[in-house]
């Protein structure tokens, strides 16, 4: 136990080190994905950018290969959102995060579903059989359920199925440059084995701290979407060390986890849309100010791609490609030094060359 206070920069540098953003790491992509406890993937392409910014020599084809080989996959997990995870983590995390989806099924839209006077277990099993015959689109699932239960809200039934069943969004969805409607099958059907039986939630909390700590209980709950994790942290007891933040809140961490000097230099980095870097703490000021958060997080749930300067979010970016030209446009929230501007241009051009190698022109516009 310790009474040491960790300021905003200390928490920032600890987060960046654990997120592999203080320096690029020479790691296989699958190992990096597991170290990060998955990567949010509401859109198919952001994890490619996220890995490129974290790994030395990362090639987009490496991740595409992992997905085709079923060693990595995309499915709904933490916070009830799509994540890219290893097959091993999918089997361990889905039983734990199912509680988030069960909550959806009990309230709000779930209340309407429960008012349909149907045997929902029967609906779920019919959908399972249909989706395991071959991967299906949402449109195909709705049509099938509408045919089986005419007069009922097929869209509502399909939503309930997506909450109740552990579904994988299969390739080519999720492959860089590929297109087409999302198709789903069950996790067990895709991997050929069922999810883990009663995985320990303590392990999940420890892995969160390794990737995002030091953190409060509220932070762990924000990342996972689960509640009552204070009881889990309490059970971990002597396995953890504690600190305090500048507001007096208790921070928990792994004793041997890296906590770099707050003065450690942080390189400029391009962080993709929906990256867990900005989504995994109740208090996000260790990485983004509240003023800037309001610009990055949109009212319709889009989390824009960001740039890090001196370790903190200082702007947003987007990439465009067409007619042989690939352009990266950066919207900085405030002026930065000439050194940082030059670094943003250099890093941006390298990103464009990797993401759009066939383009004959790569331009970064600040």
C-alpha positions in Angstrom: 0.0 0.0 0.0 1.2 3.5 -0.7 0.0 7.1 -0.3 1.9 8.3 -3.4 0.0 10.7 -5.5 0.1 10.3 -9.3 -0.5 13.4 -11.3 -2.0 13.7 -14.8 1.3 13.4 -16.6 2.4 10.4 -14.6 -0.9 8.6 -15.4 -0.5 9.7 -19.1 3.0 8.2 -19.4 1.9 5.0 -17.7 -1.0 4.6 -20.1 1.1 5.4 -23.2 3.8 2.9 -22.1 1.2 0.1 -21.6 -0.6 1.0 -24.8 2.8 0.7 -26.7 2.6 4.4 -27.7 5.8 5.7 -26.1 7.8 3.6 -28.6 7.0 1.1 -31.2 7.4 -2.5 -30.2 8.7 -5.4 -32.2 5.8 -7.9 -31.5 3.6 -10.3 -33.5 0.2 -8.6 -34.0 -1.6 -11.3 -32.2 0.5 -10.8 -29.1 -0.1 -7.1 -29.2 -3.9 -7.6 -29.5 -3.9 -9.8 -26.4 -1.6 -7.3 -24.5 -4.2 -4.6 -25.3 -7.1 -7.0 -24.2 -8.6 -6.4 -27.6 -9.1 -3.4 -29.7 -12.5 -1.7 -30.2 -13.6 -2.2 -33.8 -16.9 -0.5 -34.4 -15.6 0.0 -37.9 -13.4 -2.6 -39.7 -10.3 -0.5 -40.4 -9.3 1.3 -37.2 -7.4 -1.7 -35.6 -5.0 -1.7 -38.6 -4.1 1.9 -37.9 -3.9 1.2 -34.2 -1.5 -1.6 -34.6 0.6 0.3 -37.2 1.0 3.1 -34.6 2.1 0.7 -31.9 4.2 -2.0 -33.7 7.5 -1.8 -35.5 7.3 -3.2 -39.0 3.6 -4.0 -38.8 2.1 -5.1 -42.2 -1.7 -4.9 -42.7 -1.6 -8.3 -44.3 -0.5 -9.8 -41.0 -3.8 -8.9 -39.3 -5.8 -9.9 -42.4 -4.1 -13.3 -42.2 -5.0 -13.7 -38.5 -8.6 -13.1 -39.3 -8.8 -15.5 -42.2 -7.0 -18.2 -40.2 -9.6 -17.6 -37.3 -6.8 -16.7 -34.9 -8.3 -13.3 -34.4 -11.9 -12.2 -34.8 -14.4 -9.4 -34.3 -17.4 -9.7 -31.9 -19.4 -7.8 -29.3 -17.6 -7.8 -26.0 -16.7 -4.9 -23.6 -19.3 -2.2 -23.2 -21.5 -4.2 -25.6 -19.3 -2.9 -28.5 -17.5 -4.7 -31.4 -13.9 -5.6 -30.5 -11.1 -7.3 -32.4 -9.6 -10.0 -30.1 -7.6 -13.2 -30.3 -9.6 -16.4 -30.6 -8.4 -17.3 -27.1 -9.6 -14.1 -25.6 -13.0 -14.3 -27.4 -13.6 -17.6 -25.6 -12.6 -16.2 -22.2 -14.1 -12.7 -22.4 -17.5 -13.4 -23.9 -18.9 -15.3 -20.9 -17.9 -12.4 -18.7 -19.2 -9.6 -20.9 -22.5 -11.4 -21.7 -23.8 -9.7 -18.5 -23.7 -6.4 -20.3 -25.9 -7.7 -23.1 -28.2 -9.4 -20.6 -28.8 -6.0 -19.1 -29.9 -4.7 -22.4 -32.3 -7.6 -22.7 -34.0 -6.7 -19.4 -34.5 -2.9 -19.9 -35.4 -0.4 -22.6 -35.7 -2.2 -25.9 -35.5 -5.5 -24.1 -38.7 -4.7 -22.3 -40.5 -4.5 -25.6 -39.0 -7.8 -26.7 -40.2 -9.5 -23.5 -43.7 -8.2 -24.2 -44.0 -10.1 -27.4 -45.5 -13.2 -25.7 -43.0 -15.5 -27.3 -40.7 -18.2 -26.1 -37.5 -16.3 -26.6 -35.4 -19.3 -25.9 -37.1 -20.9 -28.9 -36.3 -17.8 -31.0 -32.7 -17.9 -30.0 -32.3 -21.6 -30.8 -33.9 -21.2 -34.2 -31.6 -18.3 -35.0 -28.6 -20.3 -33.8 -29.4 -23.1 -36.2 -29.9 -20.7 -39.1 -26.7 -18.8 -38.5 -24.7 -22.0 -38.0 -25.8 -23.4 -41.4 -23.7 -20.6 -42.9 -22.9 -17.0 -42.0 -25.8 -14.7 -42.6 -26.5 -11.0 -42.9 -28.8 -9.1 -40.5 -31.3 -8.8 -43.4 -31.3 -12.6 -43.9 -31.8 -13.1 -40.2 -34.7 -10.7 -40.0 -36.4 -12.4 -43.0 -35.9 -15.8 -41.5 -37.4 -14.8 -38.1 -40.2 -12.9 -39.8 -41.2 -16.0 -41.7 -41.0 -18.2 -38.6 -43.0 -15.7 -36.4 -45.3 -13.7 -38.8 -46.9 -10.6 -37.3 -44.0 -10.1 -34.8 -41.4 -7.4 -35.0 -38.6 -9.2 -36.9 -36.2 -6.4 -36.4 -36.7 -6.5 -32.6 -36.3 -10.3 -32.6 -33.1 -10.0 -34.6 -31.8 -7.5 -32.1 -32.6 -9.8 -29.2 -30.7 -12.6 -31.0 -27.7 -10.5 -31.4 -27.7 -9.7 -27.7 -28.3 -13.3 -26.6 -25.9 -15.2 -28.9 -22.2 -14.9 -29.1 -21.9 -13.9 -32.7 -18.7 -13.5 -34.8 -18.6 -11.1 -37.7 -16.7 -13.2 -40.3 -14.3 -12.2 -43.1 -14.1 -10.7 -45.6 -15.7 -8.1 -43.2 -12.8 -6.7 -41.2 -10.2 -7.2 -44.0 -8.5 -4.0 -45.0 -9.8 -2.9 -48.4 -12.6 -5.5 -48.5 -16.3 -4.6 -48.8 -19.6 -6.3 -48.4 -22.4 -6.7 -45.9 -21.5 -8.0 -42.4 -22.2 -11.8 -41.9 -22.4 -13.6 -38.6 -22.2 -17.0 -37.2 -21.8 -18.2 -33.6 -18.5 -18.2 -31.8 -18.6 -21.9 -31.2 -19.4 -22.7 -34.8 -16.6 -20.4 -36.0 -13.9 -21.8 -33.7 -15.1 -25.3 -33.4 -15.2 -25.2 -29.6 -17.4 -23.6 -26.9 -16.6 -20.5 -24.8 -14.7 -21.1 -21.6 -16.7 -22.4 -18.6 -16.8 -19.9 -15.8 -13.6 -17.9 -16.5 -12.3 -15.9 -13.5 -13.3 -12.3 -13.6 -10.3 -11.5 -11.5 -8.1 -12.3 -14.4 -10.0 -9.9 -16.6 -9.4 -7.1 -14.1 -5.7 -7.8 -13.8 -5.3 -7.7 -17.5 -7.2 -4.4 -17.7 -4.8 -2.9 -15.1 -1.8 -4.2 -17.1 -3.1 -2.5 -20.2 -4.7 0.7 -18.8 -3.6 1.2 -15.2 -3.2 2.6 -12.7 -7.0 3.0 -12.5 -10.0 3.4 -10.2 -12.7 0.8 -9.9 -14.9 3.2 -11.9 -12.3 3.1 -14.7 -12.4 -0.7 -14.9 -16.2 -0.6 -15.0 -16.2 2.1 -17.7 -13.9 -0.1 -19.9 -15.8 -3.4 -19.4 -19.4 -2.1 -19.0 -19.7 -4.4 -15.9 -20.7 -3.2 -12.4 -19.8 -4.2 -8.8 -16.2 -4.7 -9.7 -15.2 -3.1 -6.4 -15.9 -6.5 -4.9 -13.5 -8.1 -7.4 -10.8 -5.6 -6.7 -11.2 -6.2 -2.9 -10.7 -9.9 -3.4 -7.5 -9.3 -5.3 -6.2 -7.6 -2.2 -2.4 -8.1 -1.8 -2.0 -8.8 -5.5 -2.4 -5.0 -6.1 -0.7 -1.8 -5.0 -2.5 1.5 -4.5 -1.9 5.1 -5.3 -4.1 8.3 -5.3 -4.8 10.7 -8.1 -4.8 14.5 -7.7 -8.5 14.3 -6.6 -7.9 11.8 -3.9 -9.4 8.8 -5.7 -7.8 5.4 -5.0 -5.9 4.0 -8.0 -5.1 0.3 -8.2 -2.3 -1.2 -10.1 0.0 -4.2 -10.5 3.1 -3.8 -8.4 5.6 -4.5 -11.2 3.7 -2.6 -13.9 5.7 0.2 -15.7 5.1 3.7 -14.4 7.6 5.9 -16.4 8.9 9.3 -15.3 6.3 12.0 -16.1 9.0 13.8 -18.0 9.5 10.9 -20.4 9.3 12.3 -24.0 6.3 11.1 -26.0 6.4 11.0 -29.8 3.5 12.2 -32.0 1.1 9.4 -32.8 -1.9 8.9 -35.0 -4.7 7.1 -33.1 -7.6 5.7 -35.1 -11.4 6.1 -34.6 -12.9 4.2 -31.6 -9.5 3.4 -30.1 -9.8 2.2 -26.5 -7.0 4.7 -25.5 -9.7 7.4 -25.1 -12.6 5.1 -24.1 -11.4 3.1 -21.2 -11.4 5.4 -18.2 -14.2 7.1 -16.3 -11.9 10.1 -15.9 -10.2 10.5 -19.3 -8.2 13.6 -18.5 -5.0 11.5 -18.4 -5.2 11.4 -22.2 -7.8 14.1 -23.4 -9.2 17.2 -21.8 -12.9 17.6 -21.3 -13.0 20.4 -23.8 -11.4 18.3 -26.5 -13.4 15.2 -25.6 -16.6 17.1 -26.6 -15.1 17.6 -30.1 -13.8 14.0 -30.5 -16.9 12.2 -29.1 -19.9 12.9 -31.3 -23.6 12.8 -30.2 -24.3 9.9 -32.6 -21.6 7.6 -31.0 -18.7 8.2 -33.4 -15.3 8.6 -31.8 -13.1 10.5 -34.2 -9.5 9.6 -35.0 -7.0 11.7 -32.9 -3.4 12.9 -32.9 -1.2 12.8 -29.9 1.3 15.5 -29.3 3.4 15.3 -26.1 1.2 12.3 -25.1 -2.2 14.1 -25.1 -4.9 14.5 -27.7 -4.2 17.7 -29.6 -6.3 17.3 -32.7 -8.3 15.0 -35.1 -7.4 13.5 -38.5 -9.0 11.7 -41.4 -7.6 10.0 -44.4 -8.9 10.3 -48.0 -7.9 8.4 -51.2 -8.8 8.8 -54.8 -7.4 9.3 -58.3 -3.9 8.2 -57.3 -3.7 10.6 -54.3 -3.9 9.7 -50.6 -4.3 12.7 -48.3 -4.3 12.9 -44.5 -6.0 16.0 -43.1 -5.2 17.0 -39.5 -7.3 19.5 -37.6 -5.2 20.7 -34.7 -7.0 22.1 -31.7 -4.2 24.7 -31.0 -0.8 25.6 -32.5 2.1 23.2 -32.0 5.8 23.7 -32.3 7.5 23.5 -35.7 9.3 20.3 -34.5 5.9 18.7 -33.8 4.5 19.9 -37.1 7.4 18.3 -38.9 6.9 15.1 -37.0 3.2 15.0 -37.7 3.9 15.4 -41.5 6.6 12.7 -41.4 4.5 10.2 -39.4 1.5 10.9 -41.6 3.3 10.3 -44.8 4.6 6.9 -43.5 1.0 6.0 -42.5 -0.3 7.0 -46.0 2.4 4.9 -47.7 1.4 1.9 -45.6 -2.4 2.3 -45.9 -2.4 3.3 -49.6 0.7 1.9 -51.2 -0.6 2.2 -54.7 -1.2 5.9 -54.5 1.3 7.9 -56.5 1.0 10.9 -54.2 0.9 11.1 -50.3 0.0 14.5 -48.8 -0.4 15.6 -45.2 -2.4 18.8 -44.7 -2.2 20.4 -41.3 
